Amino acid sequence: MQVKVSQATSMATKFIKAGLVPMLTGSPGCGKSQIFHHIAKEYNLLVIDLRLSQCDPCDLMGFPHIEGGKARYVPMNTFPVEGDEIPEGYSGWLLFLDEFNAAPPAVQAAAYKVVLDRMVGAYKLHKNVAIACAGNLETDNAIVQPMSTALQSRLVHMELIVDVKEWLDHSAAMGWSHKINAYINYKPGNLYTFKADHTDQTYACPRTWEFANKVLKVTDESSPDLLPMLVGTISEGVAREFVGFMKIYKSLVTVPQIVANPEGTAVPDEPSILFALTGSISHHATIDNFEALMKFVVRIPTEFQVVCLRETVRRDRKMLTHPSIQKWITTSAASLF
């Protein structure tokens, strides 16, 4: 079943609580590993990030050891087993088996016992170990090995998809550049441009937009380095369009100018300018200036009013209770979310 990030997080949490092992597949760069790191943080679990594609069967079964004239398998110290002490400050572990379906068949076979019987060789995993798996889709030209039907039935399956609204909520909550959010509102299709047969060195996706946000933090927009850095981050086509979009900001009327004359400030009619302007307003909106800003906002086309107010509330949930926004909701009978 295809699920969004919020659904995947909720469902994976419930699967783990039920003692099951979730297997989350999805295209590269859509945030699969972040979901399990978020769950681990929420439940105070130490993440053991094990890439199965880089493992040997012995890594999961243990290494032979001679004792009393007989060989036995001794588990790698990767795996917490019964009797191990829980690390100080944690409630347990999350054993995250990433790149699960990229592992060779022999390694996948060795994982049978881990994911179903919770055992490494003859040793039982610690009772406070949760297990989760992730991997790419075969259709995405990624390294994927077929899973046997026996292994499939040992896991519970979800397929992650990218949802623009949820991503915008996340990026606003993380305090990312409002220019990125404004651009994605303008061109939602450029949030995720991955194609299995793409010829660029990279592509735009949630992971690389996060990289782009980091680039913007350390690179001035006037720097000649900015475009090539973004080209190497989100691909050439998207980078050039995004840099062009950011240049629009330089010609925008400023928020102080709008506050000073909200009913007399000219309203642009070019969509790209309106997306940039709503992004700027939402970024600079405060409890103190929003009553004046709202006098301007209600003059722009209705669809851009929604974009502006939605971004404002995304960046500061307290703004939802502002009298001007509450009046707008009542008058327009519209919902922001």
KEDOVEX-405082 format. One record per residue (C-alpha): x, y negated, z. Coordinates in steps of 0.5 Angstrom, whole numbers, plus 500, padded with zeros to 3 digits. Layout:
BEGIN
XYZ
...
***
This chain:
BEGIN
500500500
502493498
503488504
505481506
510480511
505479517
502485515
508489515
511486521
504488525
504495522
511497523
510495530
504499531
508505527
514505532
509504538
506511536
512514535
512514527
518512523
516506518
519506511
519499508
520499500
520492496
524488491
531486493
531479497
524479499
526480507
525487509
531487514
529481517
522484519
526489523
531484526
525480528
521486531
528488535
528481538
521481540
522487544
529486546
532492542
539492540
539493532
544499530
544497522
546504519
547503511
545510509
548509502
555509505
554515509
556522509
552528511
556529517
555522520
548524521
549531523
555530527
563533527
565540528
568541535
571547537
569548544
570555548
572558541
565556538
564550533
559545535
557538532
559532536
554526534
558520532
557514537
553510532
547514535
544513543
543520545
540522552
544520558
547514554
546508558
542502555
546496554
546490559
540485557
537490552
531495553
533500548
535500541
532500534
536505529
535501522
536506517
537501511
538503504
535509506
533511499
539509496
543515499
545521496
540527496
545531501
545525506
537524505
537531507
541530513
536525515
530530516
532531523
533524525
527521523
522527525
525531530
529525533
536529534
543528531
545535531
544539537
543532541
536529542
536521541
535517547
528516549
528508548
531509541
526506535
527508528
525504522
527505515
528500508
530501501
529498494
524500489
526504483
523500478
527494480
533497477
536498484
540504486
535509488
535516489
528520489
526522496
524530497
516531498
519534505
522527507
516523504
512526509
516525515
515517514
510512514
510508507
509500506
511496500
513489501
511483497
512476497
507471499
508464497
503461503
507466508
514464506
512456506
509457513
516461515
521455512
517450515
517453522
525454521
526447519
528448512
529442508
522439506
524438499
525446498
518446501
515441496
518444490
515451492
509448492
510445485
513451482
510457487
513462481
520460482
520462490
521469487
524470480
527477480
526481474
530488473
533486467
535479468
541477465
543471470
548473476
543472481
536470482
531466486
528470492
527468499
534470501
537466496
532460498
535461505
542460502
540454498
537451504
544452508
548449501
543443502
546442509
553441508
553438501
551431499
546430493
550426490
556431490
558434483
559440487
551441488
549443482
554449481
553451488
545452487
546455480
551460484
545461489
538461485
540462478
541456473
534455470
531454477
537450480
537445474
530444475
530444483
536438482
531434477
526435482
530432488
532426484
525424484
525423491
530417490
525413486
519415491
516409495
518410502
514412508
515405512
513402505
506406505
505405513
506397512
501397506
497404506
491401502
495397497
501402495
500404488
498412487
502416482
499420477
505425475
504431479
511432480
512426483
505427487
508434490
515430492
511424495
507429499
513433501
516426504
510424507
509431511
516431513
516424516
509424519
508423526
503422531
504414531
504413524
499418521
493414522
496409517
499414512
492418512
489411509
494412503
493420503
486420502
487416496
491421492
487427488
484432493
488438491
494434493
491431500
490439502
498440500
500434504
496436510
498443510
505441510
504436515
501441520
506447518
512442520
508440527
502444529
500439534
498434528
492439527
489435533
490428530
484425530
485423522
486430520
480432524
476427521
478429514
477436516
470434518
468430512
471434507
469441510
475444508
480448511
488447511
489455512
***
